Amino acid sequence: MLTYSMEDRGGLPLYEYLYRRIRADILDGTLAAGERLPSKRSLAEHLNVSVITVEGAYAQLEAEGYLYTLPKRGFFVSRVARLPAGVGAAPPLPPPPEPVYWRLDLKSNRVDTARFPVATWARLTRQVLSEGSGALLSPVPHQGLPALRQAIADDLRDYKGMAVSPEQIVVGAGAEYLYLLLAQLLGQNTVFAVEDPGYPKIRQVYGKCGARCCPVPLDGRGMDPAALRSSGATAAHLSPSHHYPTGLVTPIGRRQELLAWARDTGAVIIEDDYDSEFRFTGRPIPTLQSIDSDGLVIYMNTFSQTISPSMRVGFMVLPPRLLERYRRELDFYACTVPALDQHVLARFLDRGCYEQHLSRMRKEYRLRRDRVLEAFRASPFADRISISEQEAGLHFLLRLDTACPDEGLRRRAREAGVRLSFLSEYAAVPDPAYAHTLVINYAGLEAGQLPAAMDLLAEVFKE
């Protein structure tokens, strides 16, 4: 008679525990092929469980092929290949990552979500929900909700000077998803020129899609055209309005050179307009797409930095020739952004709430940046640092005069509970010129934290 200690089941239901124990005995040969199992009633009495428990276990084993039945004779063990010890069991899960409490985190590039107009978003959400389920529960077109695409097109026209049709816009769940679509749209034979140093995930996503990435160095004006021409690239992914992590802004002359390269070679430029909304002086930098008269530029942006990292909504604007290819080859993809989020975001844009929020956050981050820069310039290590920033974005570069290598600084910082980011981490091709340069993401630094932050950094930076 099969005997199992049913008290050892932990949190498993009785029938599932019994099913697992019998299955294990079949896989390790304890129960041989053709062996008859006890009847449901007799096994239930022996184990002091209900007949329903045994019935559930036997039914699952039969459904998976471990048992078979013969009319009026009962349940028998099927012929199953015997597995080595431990093979039939589920592989052990890796240990969970050890949570780290950072006393100071200058690496995470996150916005201050505490200042998001939650009440306004909640009100718009209630409005959408109260207007009936017809539109909300209807399938969303694969390029995204028409109302949202129209609202995005209006915003691009009003604040970035871009004359685009809503039909050119494709909505997707964040930048990384859009990178995946672009890799498929342009094809595996595409060679992507990527900025070096640059955002590593761009290289990672394109590489995982089977495309080849060619790092192209930056000079003081952006991606180097001579290096771009010699790279053999057929597409260039760049951030001309505010590059991460260097903060470079590509001037008009260089933009025209990049467009000429694309025109001469039949290439495509992907303009990743990261972080450009947070410009604190002067007018917004015009987009590369807005001066492109030949349909060479794919423009893309997200709401992750301007609203919240959890707002996984991004979009790209395709030139007509690529829009036609997209619809021909990729329109089988469903839109990956929930309908409710799209409806609410469309109203948030349409009713001016987004621009009001951006205006408030620009003022907040300008003040925060000024305080952070002032704290660094008054710090105990002020005479050993130089700061590079373009009065834009939520980060700046800080070069430290030190003999300690980046890895030593990182290790020392971690021991002190400080999380640092180094320019060298963003380089595909190592360059000694990047050493001792930190990428300071300041958006999460409140004024009250600054004195303690400077003390911690003084400890990390000491020679």
N, C-alpha and C positions, 0 to 999 in steps of 0.2 A: 504494500500500500504506500502511495506517495505521502511523505511526511514533511511538512514545512512549518516553521515557526511563524505564524501569521502576525505575531507581535513585533516582528522585526521589519515590518513594511515601511516604517517611517510615516510620511504623509501620503503614501500612495493609497488609492482605493483598493479594497480587498481583491476584487476581480483582476485588477491590473498587476498586483503583486503576484498573485497565483499564476497568471499568464506568463509573467517574466521568469518565474522559477521553473515552470515546466519547459518553456522554450530553451532556457539555459541547459537543462538536463538533456534535451533532445540534441542540442548543438554539440555538447561535449561527450555524447555517446552514453551517458548514464541511462537514457531511455533508448533502446535499440529500435531500428526500423521494424515495423510489423508488430511491435509489442502493444498489447491491449491495455488501455487505461481503465481505471476504476469507473464505475457508473457515476453519474452526476450525484445521485442521492447518497451512495455509499461514501464518496470522497467528501461530500459536504458534512456528513455525520462524523467522519474521521477527523476532519480539520475544525469541526465545531463552527462552520460557517453556513450560510444559507445556500440552498440549491441554486438560487439565482446567481450567486457569486461564481460558483463552479460553471454554471451554464454560460455566463459571460466570458470566462476565461477560455473555455473550450471553443466557443463560437469564434473568438478572435484568432485562436491558434488554427482553427480549420480554415478561416478566411485567408490566412497568410500561407496556408499550405503545409503547416507543421503536422496537422492531424487530418485523417480522413475517416469517414463513417461507412460502416457496412450495415445495411438494413437489419434491424432486430439483433444485431451483434454488438454494437457499441462503437467507441472511438479507438483508432489505431494510429500509431506513430508512422508518419510518412518517411520515405527514404530521403534523407537530407545529408549532404556532404558534411562530414565531421570537421569542425574547425579547430585549429590550435587553441590552446588555453588563452582566454582573454580576447580572442578575435571577435567573437560574437557580441562582446559587450561594447557599449558606446565608448568611444575614446574619451579619456579624461579631459575635462575642460581646462584651458590654461588659467592660471591664477588671475584674479582680477587685478587691473593696474593699481599700483599703490597710489592712493590719493595724496597729492602734495599740496600743502598749504603754503602759499606764497605770501610772504610779508610785503613784497613789492613785485608787481608783475608789469614789466615794461615791454614784454613781447606780444601779449595778446592785443590784437588790433580790434578792439571792440568799442562800440559807441555807447554813450550813456543812455540806457533805455529808461532810466527813471524820469526823464524829461519828455518822454513820448506822450502825446495827448490821448491817454487811454480812454477818457470819458467820451471824446469825440469819436474814436474808433468804435467804442461800444454802442454809441447812439446810432452810427451808420449801420452797424451789424444788426441792431434791432429793427431798423427800418427795412433792411433787405429781407430779414426773416418774416416780418409782419406782412409783406406784400404778396404772400402766397408762395407755394412751392413749385409752380409751373416752370418759371424761368430758372429757378435755383436748382431744380432736379433734372433739368433737360441737359442732354449731352453738350459739352463745350466744344466749339470748333477746334480742330487740331492746332491752329495757330494761336488760339486764345480767344477770350470773350471779345466780341466786336466793340462793346462799350469801353473795355479797358484799353484795347488797341487804339481807339479813337482818343481816349484821354491821354495816353502816352504820346501820340502824335501831336496833340495840341500842346502838351508840355514841352516837347522838343522844339516846336515852332516858336513858342513864346519865350523860352528861356535859353535856348541854344541856337536859335536861328536856323533850324533844320527843316527844310520843306520835304516831309516824307508822308506817304500815304499810309493809313492804317493797314492796308493790304500788304505792305512790305514788312510789317512787324510780326515776329514770332515770339510768343511768351513761353517761358519755361521755368523750371524749378531751380533757379540760381545759375551762377556763372559756369560751374563745373558741368552741369547738364548741357548747357549751350555749347561748351567746348566739345562734348561728345558728339552733338549734332553736327557741328562744323567739321569735325574730323571725318564723319561719314559723308557729309555733303561734298567736301572737296576731294575725298578719296585717299586711299592708302598710299598712292604714289606721290602725294603732295609732300614736299619738303618744307617744313615750317621753320622760318627764321624767328627766333625768340630772343628777347633782350637779355643781355648778360652783363651785370647781374639782373635777375628778374624773379618774378613770382614762381617758385618751384612747381606748384601744382599744374601750371600750364604745360610744362615739359612732361610731367607725369601723366596727365590725361591723354595728351596726344600720343605719347609713347605707348601707353596701354592699348590704344586704338590701332597700333601697328604703323603709325606714321613716324617719319624720321624728323627729329628736331635738330636744328643747327644753331647753336648759340652765337649771336652776333654781338660784338662788344659795343659799348656806348662811349661816345665822347661827351664833351660838355654840352652838346646840342641834341642828344638823343642817339638813335641807332645810326651807326656809321654807314653811309651809302656805299663806299668803296668795299667795305667788308661784306655788305649785303649783296652786292653784285657778284662778288667772287664766291659766295656761299652756295650758289646753285639753287637757292630757295625759290619756290613757286608761290609761297604765301608768307606774309610777315605779320606776326602778332605783336602789337606794341601799344603803349599807353602814352600818347603824345601830350596830353593835357596835364598830367601829373603822374610821373612814373613812380611805381613802388618797387624798390625801397629808396631810390636815390632822390626822388622829388623833382627830377629834371622836367622842364617844360620845353617841348620841341618848338623852336621858332618857325615863322612862316617860310623862310628860305629853305630850311631843312625839310619841312613838310612838302614843299613843292618838289624837292629832289626825290623824296620817297614816292610821290605820286608819279613822277616821271619814270622811276624804276619800274613801278607796276605797269604803267602804260607800255613801256618798251619791251617788257618781258612777258606780258599777258598774265601777270601775277595778280594776287588778291592781297589787300591789306585788311587785317582785322584790327579795328580800333576799339580797344578795351578801355572805356572811359571811366577808369577807377578813380573814386575819391575827388573828382573834379568839382563836385558841388560845393565843397568846403574851400572856397577861395576867399581870402579875407581882405584883399585890397584890389581895387580896379574891377573891371568888368570880367565876366567869365571868359575863359579862353575859347575861341571858336573851335568847333570840332573839325577834325580832318575831313569827315564826311561832308561837311557843309561847303567845302571848297573843291569837292570832287565832282567834276562835270562828266566823267566817263564811266561811272558805275563800277569803280574799282574797290570801294571801301565797304566793308561790313562793319556796322556800328553796333556795339553792345554795351549794356549797363545793367545794374541791378539796384534793388532797394535795400540791400543788406546793410550798407553803411549809413544810409540816410534815414532809415526807419529802425531796423533791428536785424541782427544776424539771423534770427529765427524766421524772418520774413523771406522765405525762399522763393522770391519772385525776381526773375530777370527777363531781359528781352533783347532781341537783336533785330536790326534793320537790314534787310537784304536788298542789294541792288537788283533791278528787274531781271537781268539774265540769270542770277543765282536764285531768285525767287521762283522762276519758272522751273529750274532744276529741282529745287526743294519740293515743290508741289508734285513734280513728276516722280521723284524717287523716295521722298520721306514723309509723304502725307498720310502714311499708315500709322504714324505715331500719334497716340492720344496726347492731349495737353496734360502736362504733369502738375499743374497748379490747381488746387481745389476751386470749384465754382464759387463758393462763398467768399473766399479770399479775393478772387478776381472782382466780384461784384462790389465788395466793400472798398477795395483799393481804387476802383474806377470812380466811385463817388468821392473818395478822399482826394483824388487828383482834381476832379471836375469842380468841386466846390471850393477850391483854393486852400484846403486844409494842409495839403502837402507843402505848398510854397510858404505858408505861414509857419509851419513846423521847421522848415529849412532855415527860414529867416531867424527864428529864435535860436536854433542850434548854431548857426554861424556866429551870432553874437556871443553865445556861451563858450564856444570853442576858441574864438578869438581871445576872449578874456582868459580862458584857461591856458592857452598857449603862452600868452604874455606872462602869466604868473609862473608857469613852469620854466620858461626861458630865464626869467629874472632869478628864480631860485637856483638854477644851474650856474648863472653868472656870478652869484653871490656865495657859492658853495666853497668849502675848504679846498676843493680840487680845481677851482675855476681857472687857475693859471696853467693847468695841464690839459685843457680841453679846447676844441674849436667846434663851433656849431654851424651846420649847413642846413638852411631851410628856405623855402620859396614863398613864405607867407601863405601857405595853402596846405590842405590835407591835415591828417590827424597824426602825423609822425614827422620826425626830423632826424638828421644824422648827427652824431656826436663822435668826433675823433679824439681819442685819449692818448696822451703822450705817456707811454709805458713800455717797459721792456718785456712785460709778461705777455705770452702768447694768448690768443683768443680762448683756446681750450682751458688754459690755466685760469683766466678770468671767469669763464663760465663755471668752472668747478668751484672756485672760491665763492662766486655769487650764490650758487646753489646751496652751498653749506650755510650761507647766511640767510637763506630763504628768499633770495632775489632771483627773479627770472629775467635774463637778458637775451637780446637778439643781436646778432652780429652780421654785418654786411657780407662777410665771407660765406655765410650760410646760403646766400642767395645766388652765389656764383656757380655756374656750370663748369667754368674753366678757372682754376685757382689763380689768384693774382696777389702777390705780396702787397700791392697798393691798397687792398681792401682790409688789411690787418688793422686791428685796434679801432675799428670804426663800428659804433653801435647804432642800431636802428631803434630810436626811442619812440614808442607808441604811447602818447600822453593822454589819450581821450579818457582813460579811466582814473586819472589823477585829480583828486579834489584838492582844493587849496589847503585844507587842514592836514592833508597827508604829506605835504611837501617838506616840512622840516625833518620829519622822521625819515622820509625817502632820501634826502641828501645825506643824513647821518649814515644810513645803511650803505649808500654808494661810496661814501668816503672810506668806509671800512673795506669795501671790496676793491676800490681803486688804489689803496695805499701801496707804496712800493715796498 
